[in-house]
């Protein structure tokens, strides 16, 4: 693992996109999706729809991961 962001591919509502995340955030994001029984792409699409125009998708995913673990793993 490195501290540098790496590109990861996602499909949001039928459109391919990529998001640059550190390995630790990507692994945590995938784990949150797995535990909640949701595909990664569906969780990413939900986060994408909820984020404001001033925030990028990578930042929104990082904040989702942070909030999930800060809330004791109860957020999906």
CNS distance restraints for C-alpha pairs under 8 A (distance, minus, plus):
assign (resid   1 and name CA) (resid  23 and name CA) 6.09 0.50 0.50
assign (resid   1 and name CA) (resid  24 and name CA) 7.59 0.50 0.50
assign (resid   2 and name CA) (resid  22 and name CA) 7.18 0.50 0.50
assign (resid   2 and name CA) (resid  23 and name CA) 6.76 0.50 0.50
assign (resid   3 and name CA) (resid  22 and name CA) 5.93 0.50 0.50
assign (resid   3 and name CA) (resid  23 and name CA) 7.35 0.50 0.50
assign (resid   4 and name CA) (resid  21 and name CA) 7.83 0.50 0.50
assign (resid   4 and name CA) (resid  22 and name CA) 5.65 0.50 0.50
assign (resid   4 and name CA) (resid  23 and name CA) 7.91 0.50 0.50
assign (resid   5 and name CA) (resid  20 and name CA) 5.26 0.50 0.50
assign (resid   5 and name CA) (resid  21 and name CA) 4.46 0.50 0.50
assign (resid   5 and name CA) (resid  22 and name CA) 4.06 0.50 0.50
assign (resid   5 and name CA) (resid  23 and name CA) 6.97 0.50 0.50
assign (resid   6 and name CA) (resid  19 and name CA) 7.91 0.50 0.50
assign (resid   6 and name CA) (resid  20 and name CA) 4.95 0.50 0.50
assign (resid   6 and name CA) (resid  21 and name CA) 5.44 0.50 0.50
assign (resid   6 and name CA) (resid  22 and name CA) 6.00 0.50 0.50
assign (resid   6 and name CA) (resid  23 and name CA) 7.12 0.50 0.50
assign (resid   7 and name CA) (resid  18 and name CA) 5.99 0.50 0.50
assign (resid   7 and name CA) (resid  19 and name CA) 5.39 0.50 0.50
assign (resid   7 and name CA) (resid  20 and name CA) 4.22 0.50 0.50
assign (resid   7 and name CA) (resid  21 and name CA) 6.51 0.50 0.50
assign (resid   8 and name CA) (resid  18 and name CA) 5.32 0.50 0.50
assign (resid   8 and name CA) (resid  19 and name CA) 5.37 0.50 0.50
assign (resid   8 and name CA) (resid  20 and name CA) 6.17 0.50 0.50
assign (resid   8 and name CA) (resid  21 and name CA) 7.33 0.50 0.50
assign (resid   9 and name CA) (resid  16 and name CA) 7.01 0.50 0.50
assign (resid   9 and name CA) (resid  17 and name CA) 5.84 0.50 0.50
assign (resid   9 and name CA) (resid  18 and name CA) 4.35 0.50 0.50
assign (resid   9 and name CA) (resid  19 and name CA) 6.54 0.50 0.50
assign (resid  10 and name CA) (resid  16 and name CA) 5.78 0.50 0.50
assign (resid  10 and name CA) (resid  17 and name CA) 5.36 0.50 0.50
assign (resid  10 and name CA) (resid  18 and name CA) 5.72 0.50 0.50
assign (resid  10 and name CA) (resid  19 and name CA) 7.45 0.50 0.50
assign (resid  10 and name CA) (resid  40 and name CA) 7.96 0.50 0.50
assign (resid  10 and name CA) (resid  41 and name CA) 5.90 0.50 0.50
assign (resid  10 and name CA) (resid  44 and name CA) 7.80 0.50 0.50
assign (resid  11 and name CA) (resid  15 and name CA) 5.23 0.50 0.50
assign (resid  11 and name CA) (resid  16 and name CA) 4.38 0.50 0.50
assign (resid  11 and name CA) (resid  17 and name CA) 6.06 0.50 0.50
assign (resid  11 and name CA) (resid  41 and name CA) 5.77 0.50 0.50
assign (resid  12 and name CA) (resid  16 and name CA) 6.40 0.50 0.50
assign (resid  12 and name CA) (resid  17 and name CA) 7.21 0.50 0.50
assign (resid  12 and name CA) (resid  41 and name CA) 6.16 0.50 0.50
assign (resid  12 and name CA) (resid  42 and name CA) 7.38 0.50 0.50
assign (resid  12 and name CA) (resid  44 and name CA) 7.14 0.50 0.50
assign (resid  12 and name CA) (resid  45 and name CA) 5.27 0.50 0.50
assign (resid  13 and name CA) (resid  45 and name CA) 6.92 0.50 0.50
assign (resid  19 and name CA) (resid  57 and name CA) 6.97 0.50 0.50
assign (resid  19 and name CA) (resid  58 and name CA) 5.69 0.50 0.50
assign (resid  20 and name CA) (resid  58 and name CA) 6.24 0.50 0.50
assign (resid  21 and name CA) (resid  25 and name CA) 6.21 0.50 0.50
assign (resid  21 and name CA) (resid  26 and name CA) 5.99 0.50 0.50
assign (resid  21 and name CA) (resid  58 and name CA) 6.36 0.50 0.50
assign (resid  21 and name CA) (resid  62 and name CA) 7.99 0.50 0.50
assign (resid  22 and name CA) (resid  26 and name CA) 6.27 0.50 0.50
assign (resid  23 and name CA) (resid  27 and name CA) 6.04 0.50 0.50
assign (resid  24 and name CA) (resid  28 and name CA) 6.13 0.50 0.50
assign (resid  25 and name CA) (resid  29 and name CA) 5.96 0.50 0.50
assign (resid  25 and name CA) (resid  62 and name CA) 6.46 0.50 0.50
assign (resid  25 and name CA) (resid  65 and name CA) 7.06 0.50 0.50
assign (resid  26 and name CA) (resid  30 and name CA) 6.17 0.50 0.50
assign (resid  27 and name CA) (resid  31 and name CA) 6.15 0.50 0.50
assign (resid  28 and name CA) (resid  32 and name CA) 6.19 0.50 0.50
assign (resid  28 and name CA) (resid  65 and name CA) 6.69 0.50 0.50
assign (resid  29 and name CA) (resid  33 and name CA) 6.36 0.50 0.50
assign (resid  29 and name CA) (resid  40 and name CA) 7.73 0.50 0.50
assign (resid  29 and name CA) (resid  61 and name CA) 7.43 0.50 0.50
assign (resid  29 and name CA) (resid  65 and name CA) 6.08 0.50 0.50
assign (resid  30 and name CA) (resid  34 and name CA) 6.11 0.50 0.50
assign (resid  30 and name CA) (resid  40 and name CA) 6.14 0.50 0.50
assign (resid  31 and name CA) (resid  35 and name CA) 6.03 0.50 0.50
assign (resid  32 and name CA) (resid  36 and name CA) 6.14 0.50 0.50
assign (resid  32 and name CA) (resid  65 and name CA) 7.74 0.50 0.50
assign (resid  32 and name CA) (resid  68 and name CA) 7.97 0.50 0.50
assign (resid  32 and name CA) (resid  76 and name CA) 6.21 0.50 0.50
assign (resid  33 and name CA) (resid  37 and name CA) 6.12 0.50 0.50
assign (resid  33 and name CA) (resid  38 and name CA) 5.03 0.50 0.50
assign (resid  33 and name CA) (resid  39 and name CA) 6.04 0.50 0.50
assign (resid  33 and name CA) (resid  40 and name CA) 5.48 0.50 0.50
assign (resid  33 and name CA) (resid  43 and name CA) 6.54 0.50 0.50
assign (resid  33 and name CA) (resid  76 and name CA) 7.03 0.50 0.50
assign (resid  34 and name CA) (resid  38 and name CA) 5.99 0.50 0.50
assign (resid  34 and name CA) (resid  39 and name CA) 7.08 0.50 0.50
assign (resid  34 and name CA) (resid  40 and name CA) 7.72 0.50 0.50
assign (resid  36 and name CA) (resid  76 and name CA) 6.10 0.50 0.50
assign (resid  38 and name CA) (resid  42 and name CA) 6.62 0.50 0.50
assign (resid  38 and name CA) (resid  43 and name CA) 6.68 0.50 0.50
assign (resid  39 and name CA) (resid  43 and name CA) 6.54 0.50 0.50
assign (resid  40 and name CA) (resid  44 and name CA) 6.08 0.50 0.50
assign (resid  41 and name CA) (resid  45 and name CA) 6.05 0.50 0.50
assign (resid  42 and name CA) (resid  46 and name CA) 6.28 0.50 0.50
assign (resid  43 and name CA) (resid  47 and name CA) 6.29 0.50 0.50
assign (resid  44 and name CA) (resid  48 and name CA) 5.97 0.50 0.50
assign (resid  44 and name CA) (resid  61 and name CA) 7.36 0.50 0.50
assign (resid  45 and name CA) (resid  49 and name CA) 6.14 0.50 0.50
assign (resid  46 and name CA) (resid  50 and name CA) 6.34 0.50 0.50
assign (resid  47 and name CA) (resid  51 and name CA) 6.13 0.50 0.50
assign (resid  47 and name CA) (resid  57 and name CA) 7.67 0.50 0.50
assign (resid  47 and name CA) (resid  60 and name CA) 6.72 0.50 0.50
assign (resid  47 and name CA) (resid  61 and name CA) 6.85 0.50 0.50
assign (resid  47 and name CA) (resid  64 and name CA) 7.75 0.50 0.50
assign (resid  48 and name CA) (resid  57 and name CA) 6.04 0.50 0.50
assign (resid  48 and name CA) (resid  60 and name CA) 7.45 0.50 0.50
assign (resid  51 and name CA) (resid  55 and name CA) 6.48 0.50 0.50
assign (resid  51 and name CA) (resid  56 and name CA) 7.81 0.50 0.50
assign (resid  51 and name CA) (resid  57 and name CA) 7.47 0.50 0.50
assign (resid  51 and name CA) (resid  60 and name CA) 6.36 0.50 0.50
assign (resid  55 and name CA) (resid  59 and name CA) 6.46 0.50 0.50
assign (resid  55 and name CA) (resid  60 and name CA) 6.59 0.50 0.50
assign (resid  56 and name CA) (resid  60 and name CA) 6.28 0.50 0.50
assign (resid  57 and name CA) (resid  61 and name CA) 6.14 0.50 0.50
assign (resid  58 and name CA) (resid  62 and name CA) 6.23 0.50 0.50
assign (resid  59 and name CA) (resid  63 and name CA) 6.19 0.50 0.50
assign (resid  60 and name CA) (resid  64 and name CA) 6.15 0.50 0.50
assign (resid  61 and name CA) (resid  65 and name CA) 6.23 0.50 0.50
assign (resid  62 and name CA) (resid  66 and name CA) 6.17 0.50 0.50
assign (resid  63 and name CA) (resid  67 and name CA) 6.00 0.50 0.50
assign (resid  64 and name CA) (resid  68 and name CA) 6.02 0.50 0.50
assign (resid  65 and name CA) (resid  69 and name CA) 6.40 0.50 0.50
assign (resid  66 and name CA) (resid  70 and name CA) 5.93 0.50 0.50
assign (resid  67 and name CA) (resid  71 and name CA) 5.85 0.50 0.50
assign (resid  67 and name CA) (resid  75 and name CA) 7.21 0.50 0.50
assign (resid  68 and name CA) (resid  72 and name CA) 6.59 0.50 0.50
assign (resid  68 and name CA) (resid  73 and name CA) 4.99 0.50 0.50
assign (resid  68 and name CA) (resid  74 and name CA) 6.19 0.50 0.50
assign (resid  68 and name CA) (resid  75 and name CA) 4.65 0.50 0.50
assign (resid  68 and name CA) (resid  76 and name CA) 6.67 0.50 0.50
assign (resid  69 and name CA) (resid  73 and name CA) 4.74 0.50 0.50
assign (resid  69 and name CA) (resid  74 and name CA) 7.64 0.50 0.50
assign (resid  69 and name CA) (resid  75 and name CA) 7.80 0.50 0.50
assign (resid  71 and name CA) (resid  75 and name CA) 6.74 0.50 0.50
